[in-house]
């Protein structure tokens, strides 16, 4: 019998997230205009800072970017990560009342639909529509009220401190919409970003567009050099700055040491293994789809043999990982279980019917 591995020791998702962060940092560095610089691991993962006139720190504009590489699960306003990001931005605003702050949440996940949400667009889609000015005045007020109600119903995530959570609650508790509107307009949801591999390809394309006239080998060397540079910078303590002048110097003399190449190869090996595992899962899903197709055909043949029309209908559903709302009042667990056992012992069979509208997790049993 072979050694049984511990799946919790698999660091591939963590490494993929770190590589994604480094690649996004390089993209922001390559795209820096004059008068701006990057500060890493300061307010958030990446701070894009636009200098104030004559170096006035109080007049600077700071875009805080938080970067999250997620699995295929969707993101909603009720997700722990989303609530944490919103609360963090609110506490940044409290700590820096004179600063012009903006926030961008970057994630590879797609937008999901919140539970108990009645609007045609999801919470995040509604948020983005408000930022883009898509609604008239009446619809805007309704949308803001719906977002306020949704966020007010959320409990504080375990990862968020009471102080940080209180900053968000103060915004939601305001008598008018001014404060919440300011947060909505300043907070951007960057949903559906490409993963680490796509961001690496974007870096190479950016280098080619900048007129470097490099061969593929030279482009790869420049990418590896920039990656190693940012990687070493993130490993240091203290203030971490990236400027346009730094970028020009590094592009002039790109070099990668053997130690840097070893680190990059380690990352690539881990990510290749993760890609293989994902590929295996996707192949299994393809086989399952083929099995379902065969099952449909079999059921159809059986139905025809009995002179009836039969079909299996399958469709994609959007699943939410949010905590479901408990039904109140709900049946007591002991009473319901005793009744089911009694009926099973008496009649031998118990049929349970769940309404597709009313039935939710935790709706049959009390906590």
Buried (B, 14 or more C-beta within 10 A) or exposed (E): EEEEEEEEEBEBEEBBBBBBBBBBBBBBBBEBEEEBBBBBBBBBBBBBBBBBEEEEEEBBBBBBBBBBBBEEEBBBBBBBBBBBBBBBBBBBBBEEEEBBBBBBBBBBBBBBBBBEBEBEBBBBBBBBBBBEEEBEEEBBEEBBEBBBEBBEEBEBBEEBEEEBBBBBBBBBEEEEBEBBBEBBEBBBBBBEBBBBBEBBEBBBEBBEEEEEEBEEEEBBBBBBBBBBBBBEBBEEEEEBBBEBEBBEEBBEEBEBEEEBEEBBEEBEEBBEEBBEEEEEEEEEEEEEEEEEEEEBEEEBEEEEEEEEEEEEEEEEEEEBEBEEEBBEEBBEEEEBEEEEEEEEEEEEEEEEEEEEEEEBEEBBBBE
